[in-house]
Amino acid sequence: MSTEPLPAREVHHLRDLSAEQVRSGAAAWLGWLFDGLDMHLYTLVATAFVAQLLMTGEGDPEVGKKASIIQAAFLVGWAVGGGFFGRVADLLGRSRALVLTILTYACFTGLSFFATEWWHLMAFRFLAALGIGGEWAVGASLLSETWPKSWRPWIAATLQSAVNCGVLLACLAGALLKGQPPQWIFLVGVLPAFITLWIRRAVPETEEWTEARKGQAAPRIAELFGPAVRSITLRVMLICAVSLTAHWTFMFWQQSYIRSLPEVGVLKAGKDHATVMALLWIMVGSLVGNFTAGGLAKWIGYGKAIALMLVGYFIVMWFTFSRSHGLEMTYGLFAIIGVMQGCFGLFTMCLPPLFPVLLRSTGAGFCYNIGRILSAGGVVFFGIFNKVQGDFAGVLLTASYLFIPAAFFALLLPEQREKESA
């Protein structure tokens, strides 16, 4: 195992990276790839599987209610996992924690196959989310400590592209299993467990974490709200909470909106196909958006880039759900929404450096994922709201307005200027 120190000289090209940096990058990218896969398998079959578990039709209001509660539990688990595994990474190291997060989400995603009651599925999704939320915090810290600082906006885009590729894998799984019992798709989620064998053997702990741990105990979690970092913690929590509530309301309820369109028809296979295609177009747009966001961050800074793209998110959602469109037009608009989602990739690299080394994974994981708690409430609220209104477009239109204050809060993020020699 390589223990060579990171080079102090400027790294201009991929070929200049050390073996340690390459392995760390590959581990984080693969972790995020399967993160995206396991994250979105449920959204492809939520309505169909919950209806099956409840032994009722997809149009039953109870299906939407229970499906939204399951997704809320997932988002709460994501938040808890971000804080918990972030703490584990600060105590045990980035590499060890990365292995634990991947094993957690792979195992419990696979176990969702065996759910026979809706609350079984809720429990499995909550436990899988612990690992998914934790993997974000651990992977972000791993790369922020091993790769060149001047590359951070592009690293953020590349990492976020791994999530998008994972979601595209979920779409492929959905397409291949079209018309099959919905629970079969969860068996695909077991695959990530196999990469942990390589990560544990090949990826060493970061030099920065190792040096910080010498003769120094890890700070208490309460220090996130101490005088030194309290302001950072509160500002990061604010932007993440508001923006993620709006984002996850869209990401969950868009599949119900697509399935409800008259043009999709009433057959299960047709609804499944339309749902997969909608998510596919979102992810294609997001792949473009990740690198658009990275370019904007290099040009105008993280906070302004995030704010600009959140405003764009609102505008496109407002246009999409304030009037009726054909299915093909809706796919195109969903792709543009995906472009605006590139802003969330910037959080990957801009948040960890705001915190001290031994609070880095804890702080980034806690603050980013605390938004999941509020977004969980938002998903449930809109599920109940939809039951009353019976209007998915209205639900999504209402949620879009949250991006306006979110854009304002993004301007409160501390600005970072990466030195090109870093």
C-alpha positions as a Python dict, from the first residue, in 0.01 Angstrom:
ca = {
    (1, 'M'): (0, 0, 0),
    (2, 'S'): (139, 335, -98),
    (3, 'T'): (219, 577, 184),
    (4, 'E'): (396, 836, -25),
    (5, 'P'): (316, 1199, 65),
    (6, 'L'): (108, 1406, -172),
    (7, 'P'): (319, 1613, -409),
    (8, 'A'): (361, 1976, -317),
    (9, 'R'): (406, 2083, -677),
    (10, 'E'): (120, 2194, -897),
    (11, 'V'): (-69, 1910, -1063),
    (12, 'H'): (-161, 2015, -1415),
    (13, 'H'): (-279, 1689, -1571),
    (14, 'L'): (-432, 1358, -1467),
    (15, 'R'): (-101, 1187, -1541),
    (16, 'D'): (62, 1400, -1268),
    (17, 'L'): (-157, 1247, -996),
    (18, 'S'): (-4, 1009, -745),
    (19, 'A'): (-121, 648, -715),
    (20, 'E'): (-289, 737, -386),
    (21, 'Q'): (-486, 1019, -547),
    (22, 'V'): (-600, 797, -834),
    (23, 'R'): (-721, 524, -598),
    (24, 'S'): (-897, 774, -372),
    (25, 'G'): (-1069, 932, -670),
    (26, 'A'): (-1178, 596, -809),
    (27, 'A'): (-1313, 483, -470),
    (28, 'A'): (-1512, 802, -416),
    (29, 'W'): (-1647, 799, -773),
    (30, 'L'): (-1757, 435, -752),
    (31, 'G'): (-1910, 495, -410),
    (32, 'W'): (-2113, 782, -551),
    (33, 'L'): (-2205, 584, -863),
    (34, 'F'): (-2371, 313, -656),
    (35, 'D'): (-2504, 578, -419),
    (36, 'G'): (-2708, 713, -710),
    (37, 'L'): (-2816, 363, -814),
    (38, 'D'): (-2950, 261, -474),
    (39, 'M'): (-3092, 607, -409),
    (40, 'H'): (-3332, 606, -703),
    (41, 'L'): (-3438, 244, -741),
    (42, 'Y'): (-3732, 316, -511),
    (43, 'T'): (-3849, 625, -696),
    (44, 'L'): (-3892, 413, -1011),
    (45, 'V'): (-4129, 167, -846),
    (46, 'A'): (-4267, 358, -548),
    (47, 'T'): (-4628, 382, -661),
    (48, 'A'): (-4644, 31, -807),
    (49, 'F'): (-4470, -145, -516),
    (50, 'V'): (-4658, 34, -240),
    (51, 'A'): (-4988, -37, -418),
    (52, 'Q'): (-4885, -404, -434),
    (53, 'L'): (-4797, -412, -64),
    (54, 'L'): (-5128, -247, 25),
    (55, 'M'): (-5314, -479, -217),
    (56, 'T'): (-5493, -189, -381),
    (57, 'G'): (-5486, 13, -703),
    (58, 'E'): (-5226, 279, -782),
    (59, 'G'): (-5496, 548, -775),
    (60, 'D'): (-5584, 480, -409),
    (61, 'P'): (-5497, 792, -203),
    (62, 'E'): (-5341, 565, 61),
    (63, 'V'): (-5074, 464, -190),
    (64, 'G'): (-4952, 822, -229),
    (65, 'K'): (-4965, 878, 145),
    (66, 'K'): (-4770, 564, 238),
    (67, 'A'): (-4523, 611, -48),
    (68, 'S'): (-4448, 964, 71),
    (69, 'I'): (-4401, 844, 430),
    (70, 'I'): (-4151, 583, 308),
    (71, 'Q'): (-3962, 849, 114),
    (72, 'A'): (-3968, 1075, 419),
    (73, 'A'): (-3817, 796, 629),
    (74, 'F'): (-3548, 757, 363),
    (75, 'L'): (-3465, 1127, 376),
    (76, 'V'): (-3453, 1125, 757),
    (77, 'G'): (-3221, 824, 742),
    (78, 'W'): (-3007, 1010, 490),
    (79, 'A'): (-2973, 1300, 731),
    (80, 'V'): (-2894, 1078, 1029),
    (81, 'G'): (-2646, 876, 825),
    (82, 'G'): (-2469, 1190, 706),
    (83, 'G'): (-2406, 1298, 1063),
    (84, 'F'): (-2335, 951, 1202),
    (85, 'F'): (-2094, 826, 936),
    (86, 'G'): (-1940, 1172, 910),
    (87, 'R'): (-1849, 1134, 1274),
    (88, 'V'): (-1721, 780, 1212),
    (89, 'A'): (-1496, 914, 933),
    (90, 'D'): (-1349, 1178, 1165),
    (91, 'L'): (-1282, 913, 1431),
    (92, 'L'): (-1177, 608, 1228),
    (93, 'G'): (-1061, 754, 897),
    (94, 'R'): (-1208, 816, 553),
    (95, 'S'): (-1126, 478, 396),
    (96, 'R'): (-1274, 263, 672),
    (97, 'A'): (-1588, 476, 691),
    (98, 'L'): (-1635, 459, 312),
    (99, 'V'): (-1643, 79, 328),
    (100, 'L'): (-1901, 84, 607),
    (101, 'T'): (-2132, 326, 425),
    (102, 'I'): (-2132, 124, 101),
    (103, 'L'): (-2198, -204, 281),
    (104, 'T'): (-2486, -43, 468),
    (105, 'Y'): (-2673, 91, 168),
    (106, 'A'): (-2606, -218, -47),
    (107, 'C'): (-2731, -468, 210),
    (108, 'F'): (-3048, -287, 308),
    (109, 'T'): (-3140, -196, -48),
    (110, 'G'): (-3123, -565, -133),
    (111, 'L'): (-3332, -656, 171),
    (112, 'S'): (-3612, -431, 39),
    (113, 'F'): (-3689, -717, -200),
    (114, 'F'): (-3824, -917, 93),
    (115, 'A'): (-4067, -652, 220),
    (116, 'T'): (-4421, -787, 263),
    (117, 'E'): (-4572, -487, 443),
    (118, 'W'): (-4536, -120, 358),
    (119, 'W'): (-4365, -53, 691),
    (120, 'H'): (-4107, -322, 617),
    (121, 'L'): (-4011, -124, 308),
    (122, 'M'): (-4001, 195, 515),
    (123, 'A'): (-3758, 36, 764),
    (124, 'F'): (-3529, -100, 492),
    (125, 'R'): (-3524, 232, 307),
    (126, 'F'): (-3441, 417, 630),
    (127, 'L'): (-3148, 184, 703),
    (128, 'A'): (-3020, 197, 344),
    (129, 'A'): (-3033, 576, 362),
    (130, 'L'): (-2794, 577, 658),
    (131, 'G'): (-2522, 453, 427),
    (132, 'I'): (-2621, 672, 133),
    (133, 'G'): (-2613, 989, 343),
    (134, 'G'): (-2287, 886, 507),
    (135, 'E'): (-2116, 809, 176),
    (136, 'W'): (-2163, 1169, 61),
    (137, 'A'): (-1987, 1312, 367),
    (138, 'V'): (-1705, 1059, 362),
    (139, 'G'): (-1638, 1075, -13),
    (140, 'A'): (-1641, 1453, -17),
    (141, 'S'): (-1385, 1474, 265),
    (142, 'L'): (-1171, 1203, 107),
    (143, 'L'): (-1129, 1396, -217),
    (144, 'S'): (-1104, 1742, -62),
    (145, 'E'): (-801, 1611, 132),
    (146, 'T'): (-627, 1427, -152),
    (147, 'W'): (-688, 1612, -479),
    (148, 'P'): (-556, 1957, -586),
    (149, 'K'): (-754, 2244, -437),
    (150, 'S'): (-765, 2437, -763),
    (151, 'W'): (-949, 2143, -918),
    (152, 'R'): (-1233, 2144, -662),
    (153, 'P'): (-1514, 2281, -884),
    (154, 'W'): (-1433, 2021, -1150),
    (155, 'I'): (-1396, 1747, -889),
    (156, 'A'): (-1741, 1840, -761),
    (157, 'A'): (-1883, 1812, -1112),
    (158, 'T'): (-1714, 1477, -1172),
    (159, 'L'): (-1832, 1333, -841),
    (160, 'Q'): (-2187, 1449, -903),
    (161, 'S'): (-2171, 1292, -1248),
    (162, 'A'): (-2109, 960, -1072),
    (163, 'V'): (-2445, 997, -895),
    (164, 'N'): (-2611, 1075, -1229),
    (165, 'C'): (-2451, 771, -1390),
    (166, 'G'): (-2577, 564, -1096),
    (167, 'V'): (-2929, 692, -1156),
    (168, 'L'): (-2891, 607, -1526),
    (169, 'L'): (-2798, 254, -1414),
    (170, 'A'): (-3118, 252, -1210),
    (171, 'C'): (-3307, 359, -1523),
    (172, 'L'): (-3142, 75, -1716),
    (173, 'A'): (-3243, -170, -1444),
    (174, 'G'): (-3598, -32, -1459),
    (175, 'A'): (-3607, -72, -1837),
    (176, 'L'): (-3472, -428, -1824),
    (177, 'L'): (-3722, -524, -1552),
    (178, 'K'): (-4016, -343, -1712),
    (179, 'G'): (-4337, -534, -1650),
    (180, 'Q'): (-4176, -755, -1380),
    (181, 'P'): (-4282, -749, -1013),
    (182, 'P'): (-4154, -414, -876),
    (183, 'Q'): (-3957, -564, -585),
    (184, 'W'): (-3712, -735, -821),
    (185, 'I'): (-3538, -405, -891),
    (186, 'F'): (-3400, -389, -536),
    (187, 'L'): (-3177, -692, -590),
    (188, 'V'): (-2971, -478, -827),
    (189, 'G'): (-2879, -264, -527),
    (190, 'V'): (-2666, -542, -375),
    (191, 'L'): (-2392, -499, -640),
    (192, 'P'): (-2202, -213, -461),
    (193, 'A'): (-2106, -443, -174),
    (194, 'F'): (-1843, -610, -392),
    (195, 'I'): (-1632, -295, -445),
    (196, 'T'): (-1567, -262, -70),
    (197, 'L'): (-1318, -549, -89),
    (198, 'W'): (-1101, -343, -323),
    (199, 'I'): (-1145, -16, -131),
    (200, 'R'): (-1035, -168, 198),
    (201, 'R'): (-721, -311, 40),
    (202, 'A'): (-619, -32, -198),
    (203, 'V'): (-727, 304, -51),
    (204, 'P'): (-515, 436, 241),
    (205, 'E'): (-623, 699, 490),
    (206, 'T'): (-553, 1057, 386),
    (207, 'E'): (-232, 1218, 499),
    (208, 'E'): (-418, 1527, 623),
    (209, 'W'): (-645, 1321, 853),
    (210, 'T'): (-354, 1106, 973),
    (211, 'E'): (-147, 1412, 1066),
    (212, 'A'): (-440, 1584, 1238),
    (213, 'R'): (-509, 1276, 1453),
    (214, 'K'): (-154, 1256, 1590),
    (215, 'G'): (-170, 1335, 1958),
    (216, 'Q'): (-508, 1511, 1921),
    (217, 'A'): (-852, 1391, 2019),
    (218, 'A'): (-1137, 1450, 1777),
    (219, 'P'): (-1347, 1757, 1866),
    (220, 'R'): (-1689, 1700, 2018),
    (221, 'I'): (-1990, 1729, 1788),
    (222, 'A'): (-2112, 2019, 2001),
    (223, 'E'): (-1820, 2224, 1870),
    (224, 'L'): (-2011, 2264, 1543),
    (225, 'F'): (-2211, 2520, 1739),
    (226, 'G'): (-1914, 2664, 1927),
    (227, 'P'): (-1790, 3021, 1867),
    (228, 'A'): (-1531, 2917, 1607),
    (229, 'V'): (-1766, 2760, 1352),
    (230, 'R'): (-2122, 2837, 1467),
    (231, 'S'): (-2181, 3097, 1197),
    (232, 'I'): (-2063, 2859, 924),
    (233, 'T'): (-2279, 2576, 1058),
    (234, 'L'): (-2597, 2783, 1069),
    (235, 'R'): (-2551, 2935, 724),
    (236, 'V'): (-2479, 2600, 562),
    (237, 'M'): (-2777, 2439, 735),
    (238, 'L'): (-3007, 2715, 612),
    (239, 'I'): (-2922, 2692, 243),
    (240, 'C'): (-2921, 2312, 244),
    (241, 'A'): (-3252, 2280, 427),
    (242, 'V'): (-3452, 2510, 200),
    (243, 'S'): (-3302, 2407, -134),
    (244, 'L'): (-3316, 2033, -66),
    (245, 'T'): (-3678, 2051, 47),
    (246, 'A'): (-3777, 2189, -292),
    (247, 'H'): (-3542, 1959, -483),
    (248, 'W'): (-3654, 1637, -320),
    (249, 'T'): (-4019, 1728, -350),
    (250, 'F'): (-3961, 1744, -725),
    (251, 'M'): (-3746, 1431, -743),
    (252, 'F'): (-4003, 1219, -561),
    (253, 'W'): (-4333, 1352, -698),
    (254, 'Q'): (-4225, 1391, -1059),
    (255, 'Q'): (-4277, 1018, -1115),
    (256, 'S'): (-4636, 1044, -992),
    (257, 'Y'): (-4689, 1345, -1220),
    (258, 'I'): (-4558, 1153, -1522),
    (259, 'R'): (-4767, 845, -1444),
    (260, 'S'): (-5080, 1062, -1419),
    (261, 'L'): (-5047, 1217, -1767),
    (262, 'P'): (-5328, 1102, -2003),
    (263, 'E'): (-5077, 1057, -2285),
    (264, 'V'): (-4899, 785, -2086),
    (265, 'G'): (-5205, 559, -2086),
    (266, 'V'): (-5331, 318, -1823),
    (267, 'L'): (-5114, 8, -1881),
    (268, 'K'): (-4846, -64, -1620),
    (269, 'A'): (-4574, -121, -1882),
    (270, 'G'): (-4646, 217, -2042),
    (271, 'K'): (-4636, 397, -1708),
    (272, 'D'): (-4312, 220, -1612),
    (273, 'H'): (-4152, 318, -1943),
    (274, 'A'): (-4256, 684, -1912),
    (275, 'T'): (-4126, 700, -1554),
    (276, 'V'): (-3787, 561, -1657),
    (277, 'M'): (-3763, 797, -1955),
    (278, 'A'): (-3846, 1102, -1742),
    (279, 'L'): (-3575, 1018, -1489),
    (280, 'L'): (-3332, 943, -1770),
    (281, 'W'): (-3383, 1290, -1921),
    (282, 'I'): (-3337, 1453, -1580),
    (283, 'M'): (-3005, 1273, -1537),
    (284, 'V'): (-2883, 1357, -1888),
    (285, 'G'): (-2951, 1722, -1815),
    (286, 'S'): (-2784, 1695, -1477),
    (287, 'L'): (-2465, 1557, -1630),
    (288, 'V'): (-2443, 1875, -1838),
    (289, 'G'): (-2543, 2086, -1539),
    (290, 'N'): (-2264, 1950, -1318),
    (291, 'F'): (-1993, 2087, -1544),
    (292, 'T'): (-2191, 2404, -1613),
    (293, 'A'): (-2200, 2462, -1238),
    (294, 'G'): (-1827, 2388, -1209),
    (295, 'G'): (-1750, 2647, -1477),
    (296, 'L'): (-1971, 2906, -1309),
    (297, 'A'): (-1804, 2843, -973),
    (298, 'K'): (-1459, 2899, -1125),
    (299, 'W'): (-1587, 3221, -1280),
    (300, 'I'): (-1806, 3385, -1013),
    (301, 'G'): (-1755, 3174, -700),
    (302, 'Y'): (-1955, 2899, -530),
    (303, 'G'): (-2226, 3106, -362),
    (304, 'K'): (-2320, 3311, -669),
    (305, 'A'): (-2311, 3005, -895),
    (306, 'I'): (-2542, 2810, -665),
    (307, 'A'): (-2780, 3107, -633),
    (308, 'L'): (-2796, 3157, -1011),
    (309, 'M'): (-2878, 2794, -1078),
    (310, 'L'): (-3142, 2782, -803),
    (311, 'V'): (-3317, 3076, -966),
    (312, 'G'): (-3302, 2885, -1293),
    (313, 'Y'): (-3447, 2578, -1117),
    (314, 'F'): (-3747, 2786, -1008),
    (315, 'I'): (-3804, 2942, -1351),
    (316, 'V'): (-3803, 2609, -1536),
    (317, 'M'): (-4024, 2437, -1277),
    (318, 'W'): (-4270, 2727, -1285),
    (319, 'F'): (-4293, 2707, -1665),
    (320, 'T'): (-4325, 2326, -1657),
    (321, 'F'): (-4604, 2297, -1401),
    (322, 'S'): (-4799, 2621, -1452),
    (323, 'R'): (-4944, 2492, -1779),
    (324, 'S'): (-5004, 2169, -1971),
    (325, 'H'): (-4743, 2020, -2204),
    (326, 'G'): (-4720, 1711, -2418),
    (327, 'L'): (-4511, 1417, -2296),
    (328, 'E'): (-4217, 1487, -2529),
    (329, 'M'): (-4212, 1853, -2427),
    (330, 'T'): (-4222, 1749, -2063),
    (331, 'Y'): (-3920, 1525, -2114),
    (332, 'G'): (-3732, 1823, -2262),
    (333, 'L'): (-3827, 2050, -1973),
    (334, 'F'): (-3722, 1782, -1724),
    (335, 'A'): (-3380, 1775, -1895),
    (336, 'I'): (-3346, 2152, -1840),
    (337, 'I'): (-3447, 2104, -1476),
    (338, 'G'): (-3168, 1846, -1460),
    (339, 'V'): (-2920, 2108, -1582),
    (340, 'M'): (-3018, 2333, -1291),
    (341, 'Q'): (-2966, 2046, -1047),
    (342, 'G'): (-2594, 2074, -1119),
    (343, 'C'): (-2580, 2331, -840),
    (344, 'F'): (-2598, 2056, -578),
    (345, 'G'): (-2270, 1910, -701),
    (346, 'L'): (-2095, 2228, -587),
    (347, 'F'): (-2181, 2154, -224),
    (348, 'T'): (-1949, 1853, -247),
    (349, 'M'): (-1629, 2056, -257),
    (350, 'C'): (-1735, 2391, -111),
    (351, 'L'): (-1863, 2259, 223),
    (352, 'P'): (-1588, 2031, 368),
    (353, 'P'): (-1308, 2293, 360),
    (354, 'L'): (-1526, 2530, 566),
    (355, 'F'): (-1472, 2308, 874),
    (356, 'P'): (-1159, 2204, 1070),
    (357, 'V'): (-1004, 1872, 960),
    (358, 'L'): (-1131, 1666, 1253),
    (359, 'L'): (-1479, 1817, 1220),
    (360, 'R'): (-1478, 1810, 842),
    (361, 'S'): (-1684, 1499, 766),
    (362, 'T'): (-1905, 1558, 1068),
    (363, 'G'): (-1974, 1921, 976),
    (364, 'A'): (-2028, 1872, 604),
    (365, 'G'): (-2234, 1557, 657),
    (366, 'F'): (-2448, 1705, 933),
    (367, 'C'): (-2516, 2042, 773),
    (368, 'Y'): (-2583, 1917, 421),
    (369, 'N'): (-2795, 1627, 535),
    (370, 'I'): (-2995, 1819, 795),
    (371, 'G'): (-3181, 1948, 491),
    (372, 'R'): (-3311, 1594, 447),
    (373, 'I'): (-3507, 1627, 772),
    (374, 'L'): (-3701, 1926, 644),
    (375, 'S'): (-3727, 1782, 295),
    (376, 'A'): (-3876, 1467, 449),
    (377, 'G'): (-4143, 1683, 607),
    (378, 'G'): (-4193, 1856, 274),
    (379, 'V'): (-4245, 1529, 87),
    (380, 'V'): (-4505, 1412, 341),
    (381, 'F'): (-4677, 1752, 343),
    (382, 'F'): (-4708, 1755, -32),
    (383, 'G'): (-4831, 1397, -25),
    (384, 'I'): (-5115, 1498, 206),
    (385, 'F'): (-5171, 1817, 5),
    (386, 'N'): (-5200, 1611, -311),
    (387, 'K'): (-5460, 1389, -149),
    (388, 'V'): (-5679, 1694, -99),
    (389, 'Q'): (-5612, 1866, -431),
    (390, 'G'): (-5557, 1568, -661),
    (391, 'D'): (-5319, 1780, -865),
    (392, 'F'): (-4953, 1679, -898),
    (393, 'A'): (-4873, 1980, -1116),
    (394, 'G'): (-5008, 2212, -846),
    (395, 'V'): (-4801, 2035, -582),
    (396, 'L'): (-4480, 2073, -782),
    (397, 'L'): (-4556, 2432, -879),
    (398, 'T'): (-4605, 2525, -513),
    (399, 'A'): (-4280, 2353, -414),
    (400, 'S'): (-4087, 2544, -682),
    (401, 'Y'): (-4131, 2875, -499),
    (402, 'L'): (-3896, 2751, -225),
    (403, 'F'): (-3605, 2797, -466),
    (404, 'I'): (-3645, 3176, -443),
    (405, 'P'): (-3543, 3208, -74),
    (406, 'A'): (-3293, 2925, -127),
    (407, 'A'): (-3115, 3135, -391),
    (408, 'F'): (-3095, 3428, -148),
    (409, 'F'): (-2956, 3206, 129),
    (410, 'A'): (-2691, 3070, -110),
    (411, 'L'): (-2539, 3418, -126),
    (412, 'L'): (-2469, 3386, 248),
    (413, 'L'): (-2225, 3099, 195),
    (414, 'P'): (-1866, 3199, 277),
    (415, 'E'): (-1673, 3250, -45),
    (416, 'Q'): (-1356, 3053, -109),
    (417, 'R'): (-1079, 3148, -344),
    (418, 'E'): (-873, 2843, -432),
    (419, 'K'): (-508, 2918, -498),
    (420, 'E'): (-400, 2786, -833),
    (421, 'S'): (-78, 2667, -679),
    (422, 'A'): (-262, 2461, -419),
}
